[in-house]
Amino acid sequence: MTTQAANTTAGVADQATPLLTVNNIEVIYDHVILVLKGVPLVVPDGGIVALLGANGAGKTTTLKAISNLLHAERGEVTKGSIEAMGERIDRLSPNELVRRGIIQVMEGRHCFEHLTVEENLLTGGYTRRDGRAAIAESLEKVYHYFPRLRERRTSQAGYTSGGEQQMTAIGRALMANPKMILLDEPSMGLAPQLVEEIFEIVSDLNKKEKVSFLLAEHNTMVALRFAEYGYILENGRVVMDGDAASLRENEDVKEFYLGLASDGRKSFRDVKHYRRRKRWL
């Protein structure tokens, strides 16, 4: 495997024009702090790609660079470029990206707590211009994939569970008719059963609605079961990438990210100094 942009592009998909191409971007905060140090990645049309790594590796910054939300946090892309369907998008405003079908679901869900679940969902269709009937059809589609939200449609979002708020956030993104959803830490703070349920729905949306997903996720084991391809970030760099099946079987990934090794499960005491032994550092 390699982290070179050209080889990565060839490895993800054989198609001429991927849905999303990130060309070795660098991101700096406050004109001083270098967070991303040349990140390349590709999301094929209709694919699920996982962006993996520990907290602070640069996953959220990568998603915000794509959705152009960095300026709100005094960050900027200083090198490289970002393209969607062959057109450069890193100079567009966030609302222009939404109209092009690139939607980010933020880490921590960020529902409007004082609004009902259904009112939250309807805010996702704010930029649409195809009429009330089309929006109502999209709302029914959201309730089809998230039947729990139909039951809670009149409940104030702030009083729903963490899982229901995550479903609301994803459903709100669906209301904008997305081509791709940037999903940031969907498993954060949720019980394992709910994590499985949400990832199953993501898989259904990908297969049935042809929505592409870029998942930023620290839960490597779950993400690699549902994604087709994965990138592992560490300290703002892609240190490893490949198809999900090969990453799951990679001994380094097993040991450093899953807590497993060929001689069995590792304890925290065994792996806490793993940086000394990583071959890519």
C-alpha positions as CSV (number, residue, x, y, z in Angstrom):
1,M,0.0,0.0,0.0
2,T,1.0,3.6,-0.5
3,T,0.0,7.1,0.4
4,Q,1.2,8.7,-2.8
5,A,-1.7,10.6,-4.4
6,A,-1.4,9.0,-7.8
7,N,-1.3,5.5,-6.5
8,T,-4.1,6.1,-4.1
9,T,-6.3,7.4,-6.9
10,A,-5.6,4.3,-9.0
11,G,-6.2,2.0,-6.0
12,V,-9.6,3.3,-5.0
13,A,-11.5,3.2,-8.3
14,D,-10.9,2.5,-11.9
15,Q,-13.4,5.1,-13.0
16,A,-12.1,8.2,-14.9
17,T,-13.9,10.8,-12.7
18,P,-14.4,10.0,-9.0
19,L,-17.1,11.8,-7.1
20,L,-14.5,13.4,-4.8
21,T,-10.8,13.8,-5.1
22,V,-8.6,15.4,-2.4
23,N,-5.2,16.3,-3.8
24,N,-2.5,16.4,-1.1
25,I,-4.1,19.2,0.9
26,E,-2.4,21.1,3.7
27,V,-4.4,22.9,6.4
28,I,-3.2,25.6,8.7
29,Y,-5.0,27.1,11.7
30,D,-4.4,30.7,12.8
31,H,-1.6,31.0,10.1
32,V,0.6,29.0,12.4
33,I,-0.6,25.5,13.3
34,L,-0.1,22.9,10.6
35,V,-2.8,20.2,11.0
36,L,-3.0,18.4,7.7
37,K,0.3,17.6,6.0
38,G,-0.5,16.6,2.4
39,V,-3.6,14.4,2.6
40,P,-4.7,12.6,-0.5
41,L,-8.0,10.6,-0.8
42,V,-10.6,9.6,-3.3
43,V,-14.3,8.7,-3.0
44,P,-15.8,6.9,-5.9
45,D,-19.3,7.6,-7.1
46,G,-21.6,5.3,-5.1
47,G,-18.9,4.2,-2.6
48,I,-18.3,4.2,1.1
49,V,-14.9,5.3,2.2
50,A,-13.6,5.3,5.8
51,L,-11.3,7.9,7.2
52,L,-9.8,6.3,10.3
53,G,-7.5,7.3,13.1
54,A,-7.3,8.2,16.7
55,N,-8.8,11.5,18.2
56,G,-6.7,14.4,16.9
57,A,-5.4,12.6,13.8
58,G,-7.0,15.2,11.5
59,K,-10.2,13.4,10.4
60,T,-12.6,16.2,11.3
61,T,-10.3,18.8,9.8
62,T,-10.3,16.8,6.6
63,L,-14.1,16.8,6.4
64,K,-14.3,20.5,7.2
65,A,-11.8,21.3,4.5
66,I,-14.0,19.4,2.0
67,S,-17.2,21.1,3.1
68,N,-15.4,24.5,3.4
69,L,-16.2,25.1,7.1
70,L,-12.6,25.8,8.1
71,H,-12.9,29.6,7.9
72,A,-15.3,29.6,10.9
73,E,-12.4,28.2,13.0
74,R,-9.7,30.4,11.4
75,G,-8.4,27.5,9.3
76,E,-7.6,27.4,5.6
77,V,-6.3,25.1,2.9
78,T,-2.9,26.4,2.0
79,K,-1.8,23.7,-0.5
80,G,-3.4,21.2,-2.7
81,S,-6.9,21.2,-4.1
82,I,-10.3,19.5,-3.7
83,E,-12.5,18.4,-6.7
84,A,-16.0,17.0,-7.1
85,M,-16.7,15.3,-10.4
86,G,-13.6,16.9,-11.8
87,E,-14.5,20.4,-10.8
88,R,-12.6,22.3,-8.2
89,I,-14.8,23.0,-5.1
90,D,-12.4,24.3,-2.4
91,R,-13.2,27.9,-3.3
92,L,-17.0,27.5,-3.1
93,S,-19.1,28.6,-0.1
94,P,-20.6,25.9,2.1
95,N,-24.1,26.7,0.8
96,E,-22.9,26.3,-2.8
97,L,-21.5,22.9,-1.8
98,V,-24.9,21.9,-0.3
99,R,-26.6,22.8,-3.6
100,R,-24.1,20.6,-5.4
101,G,-25.1,17.7,-3.1
102,I,-22.2,17.6,-0.7
103,I,-23.5,17.6,2.9
104,Q,-21.6,17.2,6.2
105,V,-23.2,15.7,9.3
106,M,-21.2,17.2,12.1
107,E,-19.6,15.4,15.0
108,G,-21.9,15.5,18.0
109,R,-25.1,15.6,15.9
110,H,-25.9,19.3,16.4
111,C,-29.7,19.1,16.3
112,F,-31.9,22.2,16.9
113,E,-32.9,21.2,20.4
114,H,-35.9,23.5,20.6
115,L,-37.4,22.3,17.4
116,T,-39.3,19.0,16.9
117,V,-37.7,16.1,15.1
118,E,-39.8,16.8,12.0
119,E,-39.0,20.5,12.1
120,N,-35.3,19.6,12.2
121,L,-35.7,17.3,9.2
122,L,-37.5,20.0,7.2
123,T,-34.6,22.4,7.8
124,G,-32.5,20.1,5.6
125,G,-34.7,21.0,2.6
126,Y,-34.3,24.7,3.0
127,T,-32.0,25.1,-0.1
128,R,-34.3,23.1,-2.4
129,R,-36.4,24.7,-5.1
130,D,-38.3,21.7,-6.4
131,G,-41.6,22.3,-4.5
132,R,-43.4,21.1,-1.4
133,A,-44.5,17.8,-3.0
134,A,-40.9,16.8,-3.6
135,I,-39.9,17.8,0.0
136,A,-42.8,15.8,1.4
137,E,-41.7,12.8,-0.7
138,S,-38.1,13.1,0.7
139,L,-39.6,13.3,4.3
140,E,-41.4,10.0,3.7
141,K,-38.2,8.5,2.5
142,V,-36.4,9.6,5.7
143,Y,-39.2,8.0,7.8
144,H,-38.9,4.8,5.7
145,Y,-35.2,4.5,6.6
146,F,-35.6,5.8,10.1
147,P,-39.0,4.5,11.4
148,R,-38.1,5.5,14.9
149,L,-38.1,9.2,13.7
150,R,-41.7,8.8,12.5
151,E,-42.7,7.8,16.0
152,R,-40.8,10.7,17.5
153,R,-41.7,13.3,14.8
154,T,-43.5,15.6,17.2
155,S,-41.0,15.3,20.1
156,Q,-38.7,18.1,20.9
157,A,-35.3,17.1,19.5
158,G,-33.4,18.0,22.7
159,Y,-35.4,15.4,24.6
160,T,-34.7,12.5,22.3
161,S,-31.9,9.9,22.8
162,G,-28.4,10.2,21.4
163,G,-29.2,7.6,18.8
164,E,-32.4,9.4,17.7
165,Q,-30.5,12.7,17.4
166,Q,-27.9,11.0,15.2
167,M,-30.7,9.6,13.0
168,T,-32.2,13.1,12.9
169,A,-28.9,14.6,11.8
170,I,-28.5,12.0,9.0
171,G,-32.1,12.4,8.0
172,R,-31.8,16.1,7.8
173,A,-28.8,15.6,5.4
174,L,-30.9,13.3,3.3
175,M,-33.6,16.0,2.9
176,A,-31.1,18.0,0.8
177,N,-31.0,15.2,-1.9
178,P,-27.2,14.6,-1.4
179,K,-24.8,12.9,-3.7
180,M,-22.4,12.5,-0.9
181,I,-22.6,12.7,2.9
182,L,-19.5,13.5,5.0
183,L,-20.3,11.7,8.2
184,D,-18.2,12.7,11.2
185,E,-17.9,10.2,14.1
186,P,-21.4,8.6,13.8
187,S,-20.7,6.1,16.6
188,M,-19.6,8.6,19.2
189,G,-21.4,8.2,22.5
190,L,-23.7,5.5,21.2
191,A,-24.4,2.0,22.5
192,P,-23.0,-0.8,20.2
193,Q,-26.4,-1.9,19.2
194,L,-27.3,1.6,18.0
195,V,-24.0,1.9,16.2
196,E,-24.8,-1.3,14.3
197,E,-28.3,0.0,13.4
198,I,-27.0,3.3,12.1
199,F,-24.3,1.7,10.0
200,E,-26.8,-0.7,8.6
201,I,-29.0,2.2,7.5
202,V,-25.9,4.0,6.0
203,S,-25.2,0.8,4.0
204,D,-28.9,0.7,2.8
205,L,-28.8,4.3,1.8
206,N,-25.6,3.7,-0.2
207,K,-27.0,0.6,-2.0
208,K,-30.6,1.7,-2.6
209,E,-30.3,5.5,-2.9
210,K,-26.8,5.6,-4.4
211,V,-25.6,8.1,-1.8
212,S,-21.8,8.1,-1.4
213,F,-20.3,8.3,2.1
214,L,-17.0,9.5,3.5
215,L,-17.0,8.3,7.2
216,A,-14.6,9.8,9.7
217,E,-14.6,7.3,12.4
218,H,-12.4,6.2,15.3
219,N,-14.2,2.8,15.6
220,T,-12.0,1.1,13.1
221,M,-13.5,-2.4,13.5
222,V,-17.1,-1.3,12.7
223,A,-16.1,1.2,9.9
224,L,-14.0,-1.4,8.0
225,R,-17.0,-3.9,8.0
226,F,-19.2,-1.4,6.1
227,A,-16.7,0.6,4.0
228,E,-15.2,-0.5,0.8
229,Y,-11.9,1.4,1.1
230,G,-10.1,3.0,4.0
231,Y,-7.5,5.6,4.8
232,I,-5.7,5.7,8.2
233,L,-4.6,9.2,9.4
234,E,-2.0,9.9,12.0
235,N,-0.7,13.3,13.0
236,G,-2.2,14.9,9.9
237,R,-0.8,12.3,7.4
238,V,-2.2,9.3,5.6
239,V,0.0,6.5,6.9
240,M,-1.8,3.6,5.3
241,D,-4.7,3.0,2.8
242,G,-6.2,0.1,1.0
243,D,-9.4,-1.8,0.4
244,A,-11.3,-2.6,3.6
245,A,-10.8,-6.3,3.5
246,S,-7.0,-6.0,3.3
247,L,-6.9,-3.4,6.1
248,R,-8.9,-5.7,8.3
249,E,-6.3,-8.4,7.8
250,N,-3.2,-6.2,8.0
251,E,-1.2,-7.0,11.1
252,D,-0.2,-3.4,11.8
253,V,-3.9,-2.3,11.7
254,K,-4.9,-5.2,14.0
255,E,-2.2,-4.4,16.5
256,F,-2.3,-0.6,16.5
257,Y,-5.9,0.1,15.9
258,L,-7.9,-3.0,16.9
259,G,-5.8,-4.1,19.9
260,L,-5.2,-7.5,18.3
261,A,-2.1,-9.3,17.1
262,S,-1.1,-12.6,15.6
263,D,-0.4,-14.0,19.1
264,G,-3.7,-12.7,20.5
265,R,-5.3,-9.6,22.0
266,K,-2.9,-7.0,23.3
267,S,-3.3,-5.2,26.6
268,F,-3.1,-1.4,26.9
269,R,0.2,-1.9,28.8
270,D,1.6,-3.8,25.8
271,V,0.7,-1.2,23.2
272,K,0.8,2.1,24.9
273,H,4.4,2.7,23.6
274,Y,3.6,1.5,20.2
275,R,4.9,4.6,18.4
276,R,8.4,3.4,18.9
277,R,7.7,0.4,16.8
278,K,5.5,1.7,14.0
279,R,7.2,1.1,10.7
280,W,5.7,4.2,9.1
281,L,7.0,6.7,11.6
